[in-house]
Amino acid sequence: MASLVFSYAHADEALRNELEKHLSPLKRMGRITTWHDRRIVPGQVFAEQIDQQFAEADVILLLVSSDFINLDYCYEVEMGTALQRHERGEAIVIPVILRPCAWKQLPFGKLLAATVDGKPVVQFPSFDEGFVQVVDAVSRALDKLSAQNSVQSLNHSKPIPVRSVDVIPDAGIGYAPRSSNLAIPKRFTDLDRDRACREGLDYLARFFENSLNELKQRNPDLDVDFQRRDADAFACSVYRNGSKVCYGGIWKGSRGHGLGDICYSQSGISQNSFNESMSVADNGQLIGFRALMGGSGRRQHEQLLTNEGMAEHFWDMFIAPLKR
């Protein structure tokens, strides 16, 4: 069984918890055990435990964000040890880009990231879709380790000793086995929800404006229009040869009237009707959005969407008339 260690900033703990849940199939199949600094028990020396785990790990995940890069211990100690062992072929290091940041110029930037093209997890339509790619990357790394161990077994007359990470050494320091299911549901306040709604609407406005501009550049026969009415609403249109083909409005809804937090209508900004709406929601660890209707062939409305996922959902509806 391979040992996997997380190197991360505590600011990203909620994302790490979600990733660890997605790694559960590999743990249930007996392919990995996982460790992070929250597993250090009282009485153990913090630095010694981290040094030991990073010195023995088979797979090391660097959970990269601006907070990770900013922390001296993560960047200089944990990442330094990880890359040295990777270069010596003693471990496999996989960068997992959690949030957008300037990471490609850094020492681990030459390594293949877990997600395709190093896409940040928070920019996937849903957190689940990003973490599935991370699990696939870990699975490939485990396959590589298995192949290497098979070759080593053939080249050695003596069996390779198997290290058990689930037994506490007599010295009293080391890894204490326990459950990974320790995340307590986080309570999100009205302030958290209001901020998520405001940031989500701002993201939608940038997403639609940039998408419209790119659409026009690629299609000379199209004209576009984007109007930000105020901080809480915007409308946009696509014209083909002067005739309006697509029209839509997005605005901040009224949570108390059952309209959802962010509404979309193909008739423009309206306070009375909408084609779709999003409500700020959470899964106990992360905050995001859930679609009220979903619609046939669309993502299930139970799925927690990121800002990117919400934007793509609305954009698909907006651009549909142009693709008929």
N, C-alpha and C positions, 0 to 999 in steps of 0.2 A: 504494500500500500504506500502510495506516495504522500509526502507531506507538502501542504501548500500554505504559504504565509502571505498575509496582506501587509503591504506598506501603504499607509494612508494618513491623511490629516483628520483629526477628530471632527472638523467641520463637515466632513463627508461621511460621517458615521451612518447616517440614514441610508445613503446609497450603498455603503458597504454591507449593511444588514440585508438590503434587497438582493445584492449579488450573492451573498452567502445562501439565501433561500433558493436561488436559482441553481446553485451548485449542489443542492441536496441530492439530485439523482446520482451524481458521481460518488457522493458519500454513501448513499444507500447500496450502491453496487460494490462498495468496498475498494474503490479506486483511490480515494484521497481522504486525508484528515485535514482540517483547516486550523489555523492559529492566527490570532491577532493579539495586540497588547491588552485588550480587555480580559484576556484569559489569565493574566498574571494575578496570582492569589496573594493575599496579605502575608507579609513576612518574606516574600521573595524580593530580590534586588532587581529593580526595573531594568537597568541597563544590561545586567548579566543575562537576564531571560531573553531579552531581544537579541543580544549578540549570539546566544546559543541557538535560538530558533532560526535566525538568518544564516547561521553557519551550517545548519543541518538540512535546511529545506530543499526539497527537490524542485518545487515550482514557487516562484516569487511573483506576486502580482503587484505592480506599482499602480496605485489608484491615483491618477494624475489630475490635478486641478491647480489653480493659482495658489490655493492654500497649501497644497502639497509642496509645490516648488518654493513657497515662501518659508516653510519650516526647515530650519537648519538641520534638525535631527533626521527628518525624513530624507532630505536632499543629500546631506553630506555623509551621514552614518549608514542608514539603511540602504539607500540607493547605491552608495559607494561599495558596500559589502556585496550587494546583490550583483552588480555589474562585474566585479572582480571574479566572483564565482561563476558567472555566466561565461566570461572570457576563458576561464580554465576548463569549461565543460562540466562543472560540478553541479550546476543548476540551470534551469530555464527561467529567464526573466521575461515577463510579458507586460508591457505597458497597457493599462486600461484607461483610456481618456474619458474621465467622467464629465468634465465641463470644459468649455472652450478656453484655451490658454496657449501661450507661445511655448510649445514643447519640442518641436522638431529640431531646434538648434541645440538642445541640451544633450548631454552624453548618451541618454537612452533613446534619443531621436532616431538613431540608426536602426533600432530594433523594430520588427514588425508588430504593430499594435494589434490588440485583440479584435477590434471592430474593423470593418472594411474601410480602408483609407484613413484610419484613425478617427473616425467620426465620433464626436463626444456622445456619451450615452444620453445626456439630457436633450440632444437634438434629434433623437429618434422619435417617431410618432408616439411611441409609448416606451416607458422604461423597460418593460418586458422584452420588447424587440431588441433593444440594445444589449441587455444582459444575456439573451439567448446566444448572440454572436460571441460574447465573452466565454460562455460555457463551451461552445464549439471549439474555441481557440485552446482552452484548457484541455479538452479531450484530445486534440491533436498533439499537444505537448506530452500528455500521458502516453499516447501511442508511441511517440518518439522515445520516451524514457524506457518503455517496455522493450522496444527493439534494441536499444543500447544495452540493457541488462541481459538480454538473450545472447547478444554477441559476447559480452563479458563472461557469461557463464560458460560458453563454449571454449573460451580462451584461458580459463583458469581450472586447474585441477581441483582446487579447494572451492567449496561453495562460498558465494559472497554472503557475508553476514547480513542478516536482516535487522535493521534498527527498529525497535518498537518505540513509537512516540506516545503510546497510551499507558506507559508504566512510569510511575514516579520513581526516580532513582533514590537509592538509599541515602544519598547526601541531602535529600530534602529539597533540592531545587530541580526544576524541570517542568515538564508538561503535566498538568493535572487534568485527566479526562472529565469532560462535562458536556452538557448539551449546547448546541448553537442556538436553540430556540429560547432566547432570553430577552428578545426585544420587547419592551413594554410599549403598548400603543401610545403614541404621542398625541397630546391634545392641542389642536390648532385653534387659535383665538380668532375673533372677528378681525383683528388687525392683520393676522396672517392671511386670511381670506381676502380682505380688501386689497392688500398689497399684491397678492397673486392675481386678482382680477385686473388691477390697474396695469401690472407688468404684462399680463397676457394680452390686454387690448393694445398696448403700445407695440408689442411684438407683432400682432396681427396687422397693424397699420404699416409697419416697416416691411413686413412680408408681402403684403398685397401691393404696395407701391413699387417695391423692387421687382416683383414678379411681373407686374404690368409693363414696366420699362423694358425688361428683358424680352417679354412677349412681342412688344413692338419692334425691337431691334431685329428679332428673328423673322418677323413677318411684315414686310413693307406695306402690304395692303391693309394693315390694321392701324387704327388709332385708339388711344386709350385716354382715360380721364380718371384722376384721383382727387377727391376733395375731402379734406379733413375738416368736418364741421366745427368740432371743438375737441377737447381732450377725451370726450366720452363717445364719439361717433365719427364714422367716415363712410363715404360712398364711392363707388368706382364703376366704370363702364368700359366696354370694349365695342368699337365700331368697325364694321367692315364696309368699305366704300361709302362711308357716311351714314350707314344704317346701324342703329344700336342692336348688337347681338347679345351682349351680356350686361346685366345690371344687378347691382347688389348693394346692400347697406349693412353695416355692422355697428352695433351700439351696446353700451352698457345697459343691461336690463335691470329690472327691479326685483330683487330677491324676494321681497315680501309679497309680490303679486303672482308668483308662480311662473314668471317668464324666464327664469334662469338668470345667470349673471352676465352672460354675453350672448346677444341674439344676432341672428342673420336672417335677412329677408331678400328675396329676389325682386322685391318691389321697392327697394330702397329703405331708408331709415323710417321706421314706423314704431309707434308705441302700442299698436293694437294687435298686430299679427306678425308672425315670423314663420320661416320654413324650418329653422333649426335653432337650438340654443344650447349653450354650455353652462354647466354649473360647476363652481369650484368644489372639489371633493378631495378626499384623502383616503389612503389605505391603512392608516394607522402609523405610517412612517414617512410617507412622501405626500406632498400636496400637488394636485394637478387639476384636470378637468374631465368631466364626463358628459357625453352627448345625451340630450334628452330623448331624441328620436332614433338616432343611428341610421335607420333606413336600410332597405334591401341591398345586400351586397356590400354594405359598408362595415366599418369596424363595429364590434359589439358595443352597445352603449354602456355596458358594465366596465369596460376597459378604462383605466386611468390614463389619460392622454397628457403629453407634455405640451408646451406652447407650440412646438413644431407640429405635433399631431393634430392639435386643434386647428392650426392654420391650414394644413393640408386638407383636413376634412371640409372646412368652409370653401377652400379654393376649388376642390373637386366639384362642389355644387355650383359655384360661380361660373366655372369655365365649361360646364357640361353642354350648354347650348351651342358653343363654338365647335364642339366635336361631333355634332350630329350630322 
